[in-house]
Amino acid sequence: MRQMTKDLEEKPIEKTEVSNLDQVSMTRKERRKYRKEQIEETTKDMTPSEKRKYLLYYYKEKIIIAVAAIVILTIVGVSYYKTSRPITISYVVVNCQNQMEFNVDAIEQYAKDIGKFDGYQIKGDTNVQLLKEEYNSEYEANPNSQKYISFETMATADYYDVVITNMEGAVYCGETNVFYPLDKYLDEESYNKVKDKIVILNNMDGQPGQYAIDVSDNEFMKSLNVGYDDIYIGFAGDQEDNHKRNKELINYLFP
């Protein structure tokens, strides 16, 4: 590649001068034939090395454009493939104590266990901190704080399937109506599996409701290493796909 780049930059000595004026009145086919004859005339006495250098220089713009197009198409193709794959799960961990220690391998194992790893994508976010005291002070200083608005926007846009959090984050999600009430959100089969683990939280209107599931003693949830012992989950996505993925998660956590 280095040698090719050098050859492209190095202008060879031409033995026949080619004028564009001779090509003005030609058809496209005649022009191609004319250029081919000129190249053959120019390179007939060259060594193979000289001929290679000449051709590389002569076609350098086309070569560069072709290579650039291949690179761009490859990047776009890979990016499209990654983003177009079906989703195994879209989760957010609230108040994660140490993002570097979060056990992503456990999430990948979950995907493998349910048969949705190869050809699928996992969406995860561990960079959300929802601390009520901090929120109150930040909201007073800036009601439009992006730190909180961005999370709520993603949640209300059905981006997340499940929210994993401690009690402080769960209370926040209840009071901001991020969580859907479980007695209305879950189908009968899923609800019966989790009903003994349901936690009552207040919503935005101060009304109590069934908004979170206590999974503190669940081995899988503990293996995620979120950095706290009180682990709760709630559901923030209300599209059909969100419901399907959350049902799969419940079946996995409560077989």
N, C-alpha and C positions, 0 to 999 in steps of 0.2 A: 504493500500500500504506500509506503514512504517513497519507493522507487517510482511508482506510478504518479504520485503527486509531483515529484521532481520532474518527471518527464512531461507532465502537463504544463508546468511552468516554464520549461526550457523550450524556446522557440527554435526549431530545426532550420537548417539552411535549405531553402527551396531552390530547386534546379530549374523550375519553369514558373514563370510569373503568371498568375491567374487573375484575369480582370473580370469584375462583375458587369462591366459594360457590355461584354460579349454575350451576356445571358439575358439581357433585357427583353429581347424579342422572341426568346425561346419559350416553348411550352414547358410544363413541369417535367414531362418525360424527357424532352430534349436536354433540359438543364441538368437532370440527374446523369444522363449519359455523358454530357460534356464534362461535368465535374469528375466523373469516374475516369474518363480518358486523361484528363489533366493530372489527376493523382497518379495514375499509372505511369504517365510520362515523367512526372517529377520523381517518382520513387524507383524507376526501373534500374538505375545504376547504384542504388543504395544497398548497404548491407542490411541484413535482417534487423539488427539493432537500430540502425538509422531509420529504417522504414517504420518500425514500431513507434519510435519517438515522434516521427512526423505525423503518423496517423493519430496518435494520442493528442498531439497538439492541435491538429486540424479539427478533430471532433471533441475537443475538451469541453466546450460549452454544452453540447448535447450529453456528454458523459456526466458532467456535474449535475445537470438538470435531472437526468435519469436516476442517478444515485440519490439525489435529494428527494425525488418523488417516491422512490422505493422506501427510504427511511421514514418519510412522513406517512405513507400508507401503512407501513408496518406499525408505527406508533399509534395511529388512529385505529387500526384494526385490533391491536392488542387492548387498547383502552375501551373500544366498543365491546369487545368480547367480555372483558372483566365486568363492565357495568351492565351488560345485558343478561348475564347469567342469573338464573333464579336465586332468590335469597333463602338461605337456611334459617337465619334469625337476624333481627336487627335489635340490638340491646344497648342500653346506656347504664353505666354504673355511676350512681350519684354518691358523692363524698368518698370516693376511693382514696384510701390513705396513702398508697404508694403505687402509682401507675406502672412503674417499672417492675413491680413484683406481682402485678395482676397475672393470673395464670391463663393466658390465652390458649395454651395447649388443652386445657379442660374444655373450652368452647369448641375447639376443633375435634376433640374426641366425641363430644356430644353430636356434632355434625356427622361424624363417621358412624356413630352408634345408630342414628336414625336413617342412615343411608343417603345423606344429603351433604357430602363433602366434595367429591370430584364433580366438577362442572357446576358447582354452586358458589355463591359468595356469602361471606359473613360480614355484617356491618356492626361495628362496635365503637363505643365512645366511653372513655373513662375519665374525661376531662371536665366533668360537671360538678361544681361544688354548690350545694344549696344549704346554706347555714342561716337559720332564721334571724338570729341577732345581726349577722352581717347584712342580710337582705334588708332588714328594716332600716339600718343606718345608710346603706347604699341607696335605697329607694327614696329616702328623705333627701339625700344629696342629689340624686339623679333618677327621676321616675322612669327614664328611658334607658336605664342601664342595659347595655347589650349582653352583659354576662347572664342576665336572667331572661331577657326577652328572647334571645336566640334559642335557649332550651325550650321555652314554652311554645315558640313558633314551630320548632321541629316536632314537638309532641303533638300539637293540635293539627299539624299537617300529616299525621299518621306515619311519620318517618320511623318512629320506634315501635317495636312490638311490645317489649317489656322493659320496665324500669326496675333496676336492682338498687336497693338503697338501705340505709339505716333508718331508725325511727325519725330522726330529725328531717331527713329528706322526704320520708313518707308523709309526715305531717304537712310539709310544704306542698307536696304534690296533691294532697287532699284539699288543702285550702285554696289552691289555684285551679282546681278542677282538671288537673292533668290526668288523674286516674279516673277510669270509668267504674261505676258501681258494679261490683261483681255479681250481685244477684240479678242484674239486668244484662250484663255483658256475657257471662258464661252460659253455655248450654247446660241442660240438666245433668248430663253425665260428668262434665268437668266440675260443675258446682258441687256435686256430691263428693267428689274426691278431695276438695279443698275446704269444705264448709267448716270443719273443725279447726282450721288454721286461719280463718278470716279474722282480720283486725278492723275494729270500728274506728273511723277517723271523721273529723268534721270537714264538710265541704266549704265552698266559698261563702255560702249563706249561713254558715254556722250550724248546719243540720248534720247530724251523725249519719254515716252510711258505711256499707261494707266495701272498703276501697283497697285493702292490702291483704296479702297472704304472708303469714309468718313462715319463713323457710330456714330459720336459724339453725335447726337441727338436721337439715338435709345435707347429706354427704357431698353431693355434687356442688351445691351452693357454697359450702364451706371450702371446697377445693379451689374455688375461684380466687381465694386469698384477697378479698376486698379490703381487709384491714380493720374490720369490726365484727363483733360477734352477733349483734342483732341485725339479722338480714331479712328484708321484706321485698316482695315483688308486687308490682301493680301494672296494669295494662293501659297503654296510652294510644294504641292504634286501633281504629274502628273499621278499617276496610276488611273485605273478605279475606284477603291474604294475611292480614294481621291476625285475624281470628284463627285461621288454620294453623299458623305457626305457633301461636300461643297455646292452642289445644295440644299440639305436638309436645310443647315444653311441659305442660301439666302432666301429660301421660308419661313423660320421661321422669319427672320429679316424683310423681305419685302413681307408680305402676299398679 
